[in-house]
Amino acid sequence: MTKINVFDPLRLRAVFGAFPSGVTVVAALVDGDPIGISASSFTSVSLEPALVSIRVAHGSRTWAVLRGAPRLGVSILSAGQERAGRQLGTRGVDRFAGLDWRTTTDGAVLLDGASAWLDTSIEQQVRAGDHDIVVLAVHDLDADGDVRPLVFHASRFHRLQA
Ligand SMILES: Cc1cc2nc3c(=O)[nH]c(=O)nc-3n(C[C@H](O)[C@H](O)[C@H](O)COP(=O)(O)O)c2cc1C
């Protein structure tokens, strides 16, 4: 049996946060309103079929609703979208206030100005500790190679240097 180590949460966050990532917003229209979360855990998984994944905390109230949506929009945030990244990751605020967004015909919500976007649906969910690994099938996608991404590292937002 695997020995389970328990670490100080601050130490875990410091070490896990040493790995830089981008920031995505995963969102859908539910009962006519956009709902979504910020997710820095986005990663590509498979080319054929096209699959990506995010990891979502079991405590996420928004995910409990979002996971029932037929399609999920994944917007890979651009350098200028720090506000969106922060807002969509904050409880008790109007997460889409002041943001420009659009929907696909199937109800995926995408943020305008993102550096890339994917229209997805849930393919598989795997329990992993206090998170779920969520595998998403990709139905459509596009990227603007001229738009720089937002970077998340050590719990802070950063921009790539030219
Ligand atoms: C930059 C950033 C990245 C985040 N990445 C994740 C993530 O990958 N997985 C996750 O479960 N929550 C992540 N969060 C937290 C969620 O966006 C959100 O705050 C959380 O789901 C709590 O709100 P909820 O209970 O309404 O879902 C992130 C937050 C921020 C600000």
Ligand as a Chemical Component Dictionary entry (heavy atoms), coordinates in Angstrom:
data_LIG
# 
_chem_comp.id                   LIG 
_chem_comp.type                 NON-POLYMER 
_chem_comp.pdbx_formal_charge   0 
_chem_comp.three_letter_code    LIG 
# 
loop_
_chem_comp_atom.comp_id 
_chem_comp_atom.atom_id 
_chem_comp_atom.alt_atom_id 
_chem_comp_atom.type_symbol 
_chem_comp_atom.charge 
_chem_comp_atom.model_Cartn_x 
_chem_comp_atom.model_Cartn_y 
_chem_comp_atom.model_Cartn_z 
_chem_comp_atom.pdbx_ordinal 
LIG C1  C1  C 0 -5.505  32.138 -10.685 1  
LIG C2  C2  C 0 -6.439  31.134 -10.077 2  
LIG C3  C3  C 0 -6.356  29.791 -10.453 3  
LIG C4  C4  C 0 -7.219  28.837 -9.910  4  
LIG N1  N1  N 0 -7.112  27.549 -10.317 5  
LIG C5  C5  C 0 -7.945  26.623 -9.796  6  
LIG C6  C6  C 0 -7.879  25.264 -10.248 7  
LIG O1  O1  O 0 -7.086  24.905 -11.107 8  
LIG N2  N2  N 0 -8.734  24.365 -9.681  9  
LIG C7  C7  C 0 -9.656  24.747 -8.723  10 
LIG O2  O2  O 0 -10.400 23.895 -8.248  11 
LIG N3  N3  N 0 -9.750  26.032 -8.311  12 
LIG C8  C8  C 0 -8.928  26.963 -8.819  13 
LIG N4  N4  N 0 -9.035  28.267 -8.427  14 
LIG C9  C9  C 0 -10.131 28.618 -7.513  15 
LIG C10 C10 C 0 -11.474 28.727 -8.258  16 
LIG O3  O3  O 0 -11.397 29.609 -9.343  17 
LIG C11 C11 C 0 -12.616 29.242 -7.351  18 
LIG O4  O4  O 0 -12.171 30.247 -6.552  19 
LIG C12 C12 C 0 -13.070 28.129 -6.510  20 
LIG O5  O5  O 0 -13.716 27.246 -7.341  21 
LIG C13 C13 C 0 -13.978 28.611 -5.334  22 
LIG O6  O6  O 0 -15.168 29.149 -5.776  23 
LIG P1  P1  P 0 -16.475 28.283 -5.910  24 
LIG O7  O7  O 0 -16.738 27.606 -4.594  25 
LIG O8  O8  O 0 -17.532 29.250 -6.303  26 
LIG O9  O9  O 0 -16.218 27.268 -6.962  27 
LIG C14 C14 C 0 -8.185  29.231 -8.954  28 
LIG C15 C15 C 0 -8.281  30.583 -8.590  29 
LIG C16 C16 C 0 -7.421  31.529 -9.122  30 
LIG C17 C17 C 0 -7.545  32.961 -8.735  31 
# 
loop_
_chem_comp_bond.comp_id 
_chem_comp_bond.atom_id_1 
_chem_comp_bond.atom_id_2 
_chem_comp_bond.value_order 
_chem_comp_bond.pdbx_ordinal 
LIG C1  C2  SING 1  
LIG C2  C3  SING 2  
LIG C2  C16 DOUB 3  
LIG C3  C4  DOUB 4  
LIG C4  N1  SING 5  
LIG C4  C14 SING 6  
LIG N1  C5  DOUB 7  
LIG C5  C6  SING 8  
LIG C5  C8  SING 9  
LIG C6  O1  DOUB 10 
LIG C6  N2  SING 11 
LIG N2  C7  SING 12 
LIG C7  O2  DOUB 13 
LIG C7  N3  SING 14 
LIG N3  C8  DOUB 15 
LIG C8  N4  SING 16 
LIG N4  C9  SING 17 
LIG N4  C14 SING 18 
LIG C9  C10 SING 19 
LIG C10 O3  SING 20 
LIG C10 C11 SING 21 
LIG C11 O4  SING 22 
LIG C11 C12 SING 23 
LIG C12 O5  SING 24 
LIG C12 C13 SING 25 
LIG C13 O6  SING 26 
LIG O6  P1  SING 27 
LIG P1  O7  DOUB 28 
LIG P1  O8  SING 29 
LIG P1  O9  SING 30 
LIG C14 C15 DOUB 31 
LIG C15 C16 SING 32 
LIG C16 C17 SING 33 
# 
